Amino acid sequence: MNVQSGFIVSITGLCCDYGNGRGIFDCDLQAGSLAGAGEVLAVLGPNGAGKTTLLKLILDQQVRTAGEISVSVSAKERGYLPNADYLFESLSGRENLAYLSHLKAGDSRAWEFLIGSDWDLLNRLDLVDRMDIPVNRLSSGENRKIQLIASLVGPAVGVLPRLVIWDEPHNNLDIVSNLHLGDVIKKLKAAGSLVIITSHILQALEGLLDRAVFLRHGRVVDSFSSPFEDDLTSLFLRNCLD
């Protein structure tokens, strides 16, 4: 059902009740223009606030108990980075990306435009000499970088996802990689993608967001649009402490 026309993601009265006061409750949210303008939305909050649950609900990986949700792009037009490792450990990074690209786009080379001169992600993420090593011999940060690249494979060769959802993408990344990740977010927005991101590294999000939604105990307690009235850390402390 299209809850709200014109948006990539539209949510009304969404609930996912785990019991004992945990889950998502009475969430309303619209994000991403179907007209093609890109947007960067952060879902922020303390541990246990419901951020990952909300992302999984958007991706139809979690069953709602009430409310309505509509995502107006196909599964192949969505890119997802979970807050967990999922690569095949015995395969190299290159082999993982080829396999995942085949599943997503029907072409094992669909990921390779991301290492061309425009995106240059192997150089930017310092993976040039690491792609032919089995994943189980890579660091957690290198594993994370390969998953980030995989999340940017769209439905066809050279096509980005219209909806990119990243759950804690900054985890395990070094400072330089986090800076380059900011550049990737800007390029996704310029290409018309909706980027929904969670992170506890708020400094890495400064200057990148169009909107920030704050969750506490599974409920949206406030939302802000750019330009924000304060830095993200101050807004977090104001909205997310009991």
C-alpha positions in Angstrom: 0.0 0.0 0.0 1.3 3.5 -0.8 0.7 5.3 2.5 1.9 8.6 1.2 2.5 9.3 -2.5 5.7 11.0 -3.7 8.0 9.4 -1.1 10.4 6.5 -1.3 9.7 5.6 2.3 6.4 6.4 3.9 5.4 5.3 7.4 2.2 5.9 9.5 1.5 4.8 13.0 4.1 2.0 12.7 4.5 -0.3 15.7 6.6 -3.4 16.4 6.1 -4.5 20.0 8.6 -6.9 21.4 7.0 -6.6 24.9 8.5 -5.1 28.0 8.4 -1.6 26.4 10.9 -2.6 23.6 10.3 -2.1 19.9 9.0 0.7 17.8 5.8 2.6 18.7 3.6 5.1 16.8 6.2 6.0 14.3 5.4 8.4 11.4 8.0 9.2 8.8 8.3 10.1 5.2 11.6 10.3 3.4 13.0 10.4 -0.1 11.5 12.1 -3.1 10.3 9.9 -6.0 11.0 13.0 -8.2 14.7 12.2 -8.0 16.1 14.6 -5.4 18.6 12.8 -3.1 18.3 13.0 0.7 20.4 11.9 3.7 18.4 11.0 6.8 20.0 9.9 10.1 18.1 7.9 12.7 19.8 8.5 16.0 19.4 7.4 19.5 21.0 5.5 22.4 21.5 1.7 22.4 18.2 -0.1 22.5 16.2 2.9 21.2 14.9 0.9 18.2 17.1 2.2 15.4 17.9 -1.2 13.9 14.4 -2.4 14.3 13.1 0.6 12.3 15.6 -0.1 9.5 14.6 -3.8 9.4 10.9 -2.8 9.2 11.7 -0.5 6.3 13.4 -3.5 4.6 10.6 -5.9 5.4 12.9 -8.0 7.5 10.8 -7.5 10.6 7.1 -8.0 11.1 5.1 -5.0 12.3 2.3 -5.3 14.8 0.4 -2.2 13.7 0.5 0.7 11.3 1.4 1.1 7.7 4.6 1.2 5.8 5.3 1.7 2.1 8.7 1.5 0.2 8.2 2.6 -3.3 11.3 1.0 -4.8 11.9 -2.7 -5.6 14.2 -5.0 -3.5 16.9 -4.8 -6.1 16.9 -1.0 -5.9 17.7 -1.1 -2.2 21.2 -1.4 -0.7 21.7 -2.5 2.9 24.6 -2.6 5.2 23.7 -4.5 8.4 25.5 -4.0 11.7 26.8 -7.6 11.4 29.3 -9.5 9.2 27.7 -11.5 6.4 30.4 -12.2 3.8 31.5 -15.7 2.9 34.7 -16.1 5.0 36.5 -18.5 2.7 36.0 -16.2 -0.4 38.1 -13.2 -1.1 36.6 -9.7 -1.1 36.7 -9.7 -4.9 34.9 -13.1 -5.0 32.3 -12.0 -2.5 31.5 -8.8 -4.5 31.3 -10.8 -7.8 28.9 -13.3 -6.2 26.7 -10.6 -4.5 26.7 -8.6 -7.8 25.5 -11.6 -9.7 22.6 -12.1 -7.2 21.6 -8.5 -7.2 22.2 -7.3 -10.8 22.6 -10.6 -12.7 26.2 -9.7 -13.6 29.2 -10.5 -11.5 31.0 -7.3 -12.7 28.2 -5.0 -11.6 30.3 -3.8 -8.7 33.3 -2.8 -10.8 32.1 0.7 -11.7 32.6 1.5 -8.0 36.4 1.1 -8.4 36.6 3.2 -11.6 37.9 6.8 -11.6 34.6 8.3 -10.6 34.2 6.4 -7.3 37.7 4.9 -6.9 36.6 3.1 -3.7 39.5 0.6 -3.6 41.9 3.5 -3.3 39.7 5.6 -1.1 39.1 2.7 1.3 42.7 1.4 1.2 41.7 -2.0 -0.2 43.8 -2.2 -3.4 46.1 -4.9 -2.0 43.5 -6.7 0.1 40.8 -7.8 -2.4 42.3 -11.2 -3.2 42.7 -12.3 0.4 40.1 -14.6 2.0 37.8 -12.5 4.1 38.6 -14.5 7.3 42.1 -13.1 7.0 41.1 -9.5 6.8 40.6 -7.1 9.7 37.1 -6.2 10.9 37.5 -2.8 9.3 38.5 -4.2 5.9 35.5 -6.6 6.1 33.3 -3.6 6.8 34.6 -1.7 3.8 33.9 -4.6 1.4 30.3 -4.8 2.7 30.0 -1.0 2.2 30.9 -1.5 -1.5 28.4 -4.4 -1.8 25.7 -2.2 -0.4 26.1 0.2 -3.4 25.4 -2.4 -6.1 22.1 -1.6 -7.7 19.7 -3.5 -10.0 22.0 -3.2 -13.1 25.6 -2.6 -14.1 26.6 1.0 -13.2 23.3 1.7 -11.5 23.2 2.8 -7.8 20.4 1.8 -5.4 17.6 4.4 -5.0 17.4 3.5 -1.3 20.6 2.9 0.7 20.3 1.9 4.4 23.4 1.7 6.5 23.3 0.5 10.1 26.4 1.8 11.9 28.6 2.1 8.9 31.4 3.9 10.8 32.0 0.9 13.1 35.6 -0.4 12.9 36.7 2.2 10.2 39.7 4.4 10.7 39.5 8.1 10.6 40.6 8.5 6.9 38.0 5.9 5.8 35.3 7.7 7.7 36.2 10.9 5.9 36.0 9.2 2.5 32.7 7.7 3.6 31.4 11.2 4.0 32.3 11.8 0.3 30.5 8.7 -0.7 27.3 9.9 1.1 27.5 13.2 -0.8 27.8 11.4 -4.1 24.9 9.2 -3.3 22.7 12.2 -2.5 23.9 14.0 -5.7 22.9 10.8 -7.7 19.3 11.0 -6.3 19.5 8.2 -3.7 17.8 8.3 -0.3 20.4 7.4 2.3 19.1 6.3 5.8 21.9 5.9 8.3 22.4 5.1 11.9 25.6 5.9 13.8 27.0 6.7 17.2 29.9 8.6 15.6 28.0 11.8 15.3 31.0 13.9 14.4 31.3 11.9 11.2 27.8 13.0 10.2 28.2 16.7 10.7 27.5 18.6 7.5 26.1 15.6 5.6 22.5 15.4 6.8 19.3 16.8 5.5 17.3 15.5 8.4 17.9 13.8 11.8 15.3 11.8 13.6 15.9 11.0 17.3 14.5 7.8 18.9 14.2 7.0 22.6 12.4 3.9 24.0 11.2 3.1 20.5 9.5 6.5 19.9 10.4 9.5 17.8 11.0 12.2 20.3 12.1 14.9 17.9 13.3 15.6 14.3 15.3 18.4 12.8 16.0 19.6 9.3 19.1 21.2 8.0 20.4 23.7 8.9 20.3 22.3 12.4 20.0 24.6 15.4 22.9 23.0 17.1 25.6 20.3 16.6 24.4 16.7 16.5 26.0 15.8 19.9 24.2 18.6 21.6 20.9 17.6 20.0 21.5 14.0 21.0 22.1 14.9 24.6 19.1 17.1 24.7 16.7 14.6 23.2 18.0 11.1 24.1 18.9 11.2 27.8 16.4 10.1 30.4 
